[in-house]
Amino acid sequence: MPATRSFLARLGLGLLVAGTVEAAPLSIELPAETARLAPSELPGYAIANQKCTLCHSADYIQLQPPNMSQSQWRAEVAKMQHAYGAPVDDPQADAIAAYLADAYSGKPRAKAVATAVATPPAPPAPAIEDARGLLQDNGCLGCHALDHPVVGPAYQAVAARYRNAPNALQSVTQHIRQGGVGRWGQIPMPPFAALTDTQLKALAEFILGQPSP
């Protein structure tokens, strides 16, 4: 019996050591990434380099079936978006699909489509300032009228004074911005420094555009 117990003890110790050795984690060193996406001037190329290679190698794209259409590439990108959570919005996905179709399937129309997707909409034209609305909003009509003096001069009188002045627009714009006293009597005009240059110009042009009294 002692010999049997000694044998079993040695066997158990051996199994324990063997189990410990087998349980040790393996260290695997992957080779450096050498695959690169096919270069292109399309905007989707830069987006794909930034977004797609976060999760997989460029080799993955070459494993896809040849001659995939742009819509098929777009479906693949959509799968990455919705199934795997790729950080790509829809305009970026459209641009990536256009690039993939052009670079890997030879789609000639991809450049035009990608350019249309990537081109931002033109900024809206600047709004034309409503001079009459500015006069109303800033209380100007409480002191001025078009054709007769109130607290200050009529705008027709102002236009007549500056009609032949070489720097009329600049002068009237500055007077509105800074205010002042003494040009039309001793009642001060408050400054309107909060108005933008565009608003000041609109007011000055409106005043100088009044007909002679």
ABEGO torsion letter per residue (X at the ends): XAAAAAAAAAAAAAAAAAAAAAABBBBBBBBBBABBBBBBABAAAAAAAAAAAAABBAAAAAABBBGBBAAAAAAAAAAAAAAAGBBBBAAAAAAAAAAAAAAAAGBAAAAAAAAAAABBBBBBBBBBBBAAAAAAAAGAAAABBAABBBABBBAAAAAAAAAABAAAAAAAAAAAAAEEBGAAEABBBBBBAABBAAAAAAAAAAAAABBBX
